[in-house]
Amino acid sequence: MEEMFDIVIVGAGLAGVGAAYRVQTMLPNKRFTVLEARGQIGGTWDLFKYPGIRSDSDLTTYGFPFAPWSKERQIASGSEIVNYIRNTVLECGLEDKIRIGHRVLVAEWSSERKKWALKVLVNSKSEVTIYANFIMWASGYYDQLRGLDTIIPGIEKFEGTVAHPQFWPENLDYSDKQVVIIGSGATAITLLPTMSKTAEHVTMLQRSPSYVLTIPTVAVEDQILRKYLPSWISSRLIRWKYLLLPRLTMEFCKYFPGIVRAGMRKFTTSQLPAHIPHDPHFEPRYNMGEQRICLAPDGDFFECLRTKKAVVVTDTIKTVTAHGIELESGNRLAADIIVTATGLKIQLFGGAEIRVDGELVKICDKYAWNGTMLQDVPNASLLIGYTSTSWTLGVDIMTQLVIKLMGVMEKRGADVITPRLDPTMVVNPAQLLDITSTYVKAAVGSTPKAGDRGPWRRRAGYYEDCLKVMFGDITEELVFE
């Protein structure tokens, strides 16, 4: 017997659970299911187990708008976020809609049937086919099975333990060990203060620095609002605060890069111990806002540097030896454990093969319509969030855009909707993701393109997306059949 759904949502992390709630409440007559490849819900936050894993966005905007984060702490641990997602599933009655252990291998569109046929591997054992009128891909933007292939010369000669944050060894004992963390992104900034509490010494080895911004775990103004105002008012004011401040910060960084750089230099220097100079360890090659800003809750990153159990080294690896790392400067770092916090491998559609009428879709050749549908690919949306601000904001507004499109389809009596480039108009390609991180540059050949006009432009931000969804023409360069 064929199993048929109006909508299939792929992924049961923040994006998938959010999409499921929106479909359930905004499209109550649609039959839908959520397919989760892994054995648990929670996505990233259930997969990653490295020490100190936590959010790098405030939970007020990173959480679900329909199930507000209620704790005072805005930076939460991985386990807290997993529990929050699972509790939301239960409270919203979504548990019966989610099928765990269901990995989509192939999604093939048939123009004759006007349906998607999904080949699904169930619990790594058997394959089934599930049919859908529409697919919402909420499977994140990185490969859960493989990390980014970073060339580290001589790593095969190392006789200690090599650990990748994405695949953290169970029960890894780093107490009284010499640890070297390779990387300078959010993961490395998180690992350093956590591991230095137990390890003998931890070195963060970076090729180029990142901006590290100290923020309070619990903001004083949030406490005041909660104390003196009713919860229904304080929660809204706090949410608007976390919606506005990051955007204002990013705009200020964009228009006054010199002032921001000078301010960050002064602020960072004031937190560093005397034995660690600002240059070259905290002088990034890029302007603030061009890559994601690394957060240090309550200044934990700088605090661990002051203990002298942790240090930052800016250099290039010449080779890894049996017992450490030899640098181009001639210096050597002793190591019992090397942590390769060098980034994620970007992968869209959960690694599934996408076909339209038997033809394989080459993702990198396609333009992204409003950042959420692919050129020439019918009845399918890709729910990805913002890279420089809260991920969930971007996912949720795109979910609402797609649901609104389904309403337009019903009004027009259409079964199929497909983004098509106007052949009379020229469009020039641009990078889809709006940051310049190394792992993003490495993924150019596996991500769609953005354009420079109309609905093919790269998404500008949350406020622009909200205006588009509420008041804009959401049918531009779409074909309804």
Phi, psi and omega in degrees: 000130179288137175258122189235134178230152172291317183223133170245126176257129182255114180113136181233045170263206179302315183294313183293318179293319177298317179296320179298317179297316181297317179296316183298323184268328184264338178231064188297341181268359181271139176268123184219163174215161178242125179254120180245124185293323185275178184275358179218159173274166178123343176058229182310319189283343172268333183283313186279132183232012185291157185301129175082008184307133183205171178289154172242023171224159175292142184285345177297317178263337179283336178281179181284133177294335180271352177221074190302142174295126189256350182279156179288326182290121182274338175256118188244154177286163179302317181294324177295321181291319177301313180298321178297315179297314182294320178295323178296319177302315181292314183294330182265003177066038183259355188301325181283350180269346187260129177247109180277162180069026180242099182260123178281120180266316182221137172238118184237125178269135175245116178291333179291314180274344185057045182212159170265138171249119182255120173274118190239128175270121184258118178052036178059022184238294186245160179248138176230162176246127179241134182256146181213146173283327184215141177243135172244109182275113180237040188263017177082190184230017177224160181283118180281344184262337183223142177271176178292130179282100179253129181280114176242104187301128175082006184300333180291344180274348185291130183264356176270205181261131172254123183238132173258132183305328181288336182231060187294129180298132180295134177063030176294121181263110180250012178295135179059027179251155171272119184242136172241122176259120179266117181140164181219015181270194184301323181295313179297320180295331177281317184294319187304305181293329181288311183290329183293342178292333186245322183291161176292316179200144179231131176246129172263109183262118182235144174279322177215145186282165172240164172280130179241120185245123177283130176227153176284140175293321176237117182280136181299318182294329176295318179298319181296315180299318180292329184286321190254352181237153174300151186300325182292335176273311184299319182297324179289318179296319179295319179297317179295325177301312183284346172280321187276315187301312180299322180294316178298321178297314181295321179293319178297317178300322183292317187266341181228060184298324181293317179296317181296315180299317180294320179294317179294324178298314180295316182295315181293316181301323181294340182260348183278145173289161185299330185277357178241110180284158177295311179266136004264006193287339184227032178241085183298157179279350184240165177279151180299132182105342180280340171227164182297136181281132178276133183257142176239096182300125181055025177068027184299328180297313181287328179298318181291330176293328180288341179282346183069010172271356181219151181209156175250132178237129177250112185192179178243140181285126172275309176196153172269136179252184182297329187231021178166206185228131175260128185260160180298333179287348184100348178285159180232143177243119176286144182208136167263332180225134174244126178253122183264082179267062190256010176116173181256158174266115182289135178208129180256163179060026177060020181081003181288152175276129181252125179231143174237114183052045175086349183262129179293132178275120176270104190303320185291347178271353186258149172269151179262124178277115183051027177071009186223346174231153181261138175310128175070009179250112187283152167046046179211137178234150178246113184265096176238148185266196178275147181265336182257347174228196187300125181301315188294327177303314182292321180295315185293318182290327177289326174299317179293325176298313182295319179294322176296322177297321178297325176295320177296320178302315181297317180297326182271356181069027182265144175260337188229140174227130185222127174289130179229132174290135175290114185295343180274353183247137179275137175231132181257137186285151175215168179288136182290312182275142193264023177235163187251021181299153182301318183292335176286317178298325181291344186258010184304324182282359182232013179236155177293169178260152166262163178247194181238016179206158172052215183285000180267354179295154174294142180300135185273328182161178187296316184293319177297320179294320178298315179298320180296315182293321184279321189233347187276173175276104183268008181253003183298128180056039171244144176251123178257131180230000000 
